């Protein structure tokens, strides 16, 4: 799935410090509409591929944060 790949790449980029992109950034990154991205992410959350935390950030299931050097 393009969204998962985008999220992995985004979160692994040291410039983003492990933070989540917003729906607009994902939409631009994969060439889709923001509403489509939101709906797909909500569907992915139901399938337990991602989690939306209490701050509204997208968390990759099984992902881990590595402190920058």
C-alpha beads as a LAMMPS data file, in Angstrom:
LAMMPS data file: protein, C-alpha beads

69 atoms
68 bonds

1 atom types
1 bond types

-500.0 500.0 xlo xhi
-500.0 500.0 ylo yhi
-500.0 500.0 zlo zhi

Masses

1 110.0

Atoms # bond

1 1 1 0.000 0.000 0.000
2 1 1 1.350 3.389 -1.036
3 1 1 0.291 5.055 2.209
4 1 1 2.220 2.591 4.393
5 1 1 5.311 3.006 2.253
6 1 1 4.991 6.795 2.433
7 1 1 4.568 6.671 6.225
8 1 1 7.610 4.423 6.669
9 1 1 9.747 6.675 4.499
10 1 1 8.487 9.841 6.211
11 1 1 9.025 8.544 9.725
12 1 1 12.479 7.166 8.944
13 1 1 13.676 10.500 7.536
14 1 1 15.739 12.189 10.309
15 1 1 14.431 15.614 9.249
16 1 1 10.953 14.586 10.444
17 1 1 12.190 13.323 13.834
18 1 1 9.801 10.351 13.729
19 1 1 6.731 12.603 13.594
20 1 1 3.679 11.835 11.499
21 1 1 2.783 13.624 8.303
22 1 1 -0.687 15.124 8.063
23 1 1 -3.285 13.917 5.572
24 1 1 -2.447 16.728 3.146
25 1 1 1.259 15.828 3.118
26 1 1 0.430 12.178 2.481
27 1 1 -2.021 13.108 -0.282
28 1 1 0.579 15.242 -2.045
29 1 1 3.218 12.550 -1.559
30 1 1 1.177 9.787 -3.170
31 1 1 -0.858 11.859 -5.620
32 1 1 -4.301 11.306 -4.072
33 1 1 -7.011 13.505 -2.605
34 1 1 -6.838 14.359 1.100
35 1 1 -10.291 12.847 1.721
36 1 1 -9.234 9.583 0.051
37 1 1 -6.130 9.437 2.236
38 1 1 -8.162 10.050 5.396
39 1 1 -10.651 7.318 4.492
40 1 1 -7.874 4.849 3.667
41 1 1 -6.066 5.551 6.920
42 1 1 -9.264 5.034 8.912
43 1 1 -9.726 1.740 7.070
44 1 1 -6.111 0.801 7.802
45 1 1 -6.722 1.548 11.480
46 1 1 -9.682 -0.852 11.520
47 1 1 -7.426 -3.514 9.981
48 1 1 -4.802 -2.770 12.674
49 1 1 -2.144 -1.651 10.185
50 1 1 -1.847 1.752 11.856
51 1 1 -3.131 3.410 15.005
52 1 1 -4.281 6.985 15.533
53 1 1 -3.027 8.016 18.967
54 1 1 -4.698 10.389 21.446
55 1 1 -2.943 13.344 19.790
56 1 1 -4.243 12.445 16.332
57 1 1 -0.840 11.218 15.148
58 1 1 -0.491 8.153 12.941
59 1 1 1.457 5.339 14.592
60 1 1 2.802 2.430 12.581
61 1 1 1.935 -0.874 14.234
62 1 1 5.188 -2.611 15.080
63 1 1 7.139 0.552 14.362
64 1 1 9.695 1.855 16.779
65 1 1 11.272 5.227 17.392
66 1 1 15.030 5.363 17.082
67 1 1 16.698 8.325 18.767
68 1 1 18.691 10.476 16.360
69 1 1 22.441 10.453 16.843

Bonds

1 1 1 2
2 1 2 3
3 1 3 4
4 1 4 5
5 1 5 6
6 1 6 7
7 1 7 8
8 1 8 9
9 1 9 10
10 1 10 11
11 1 11 12
12 1 12 13
13 1 13 14
14 1 14 15
15 1 15 16
16 1 16 17
17 1 17 18
18 1 18 19
19 1 19 20
20 1 20 21
21 1 21 22
22 1 22 23
23 1 23 24
24 1 24 25
25 1 25 26
26 1 26 27
27 1 27 28
28 1 28 29
29 1 29 30
30 1 30 31
31 1 31 32
32 1 32 33
33 1 33 34
34 1 34 35
35 1 35 36
36 1 36 37
37 1 37 38
38 1 38 39
39 1 39 40
40 1 40 41
41 1 41 42
42 1 42 43
43 1 43 44
44 1 44 45
45 1 45 46
46 1 46 47
47 1 47 48
48 1 48 49
49 1 49 50
50 1 50 51
51 1 51 52
52 1 52 53
53 1 53 54
54 1 54 55
55 1 55 56
56 1 56 57
57 1 57 58
58 1 58 59
59 1 59 60
60 1 60 61
61 1 61 62
62 1 62 63
63 1 63 64
64 1 64 65
65 1 65 66
66 1 66 67
67 1 67 68
68 1 68 69
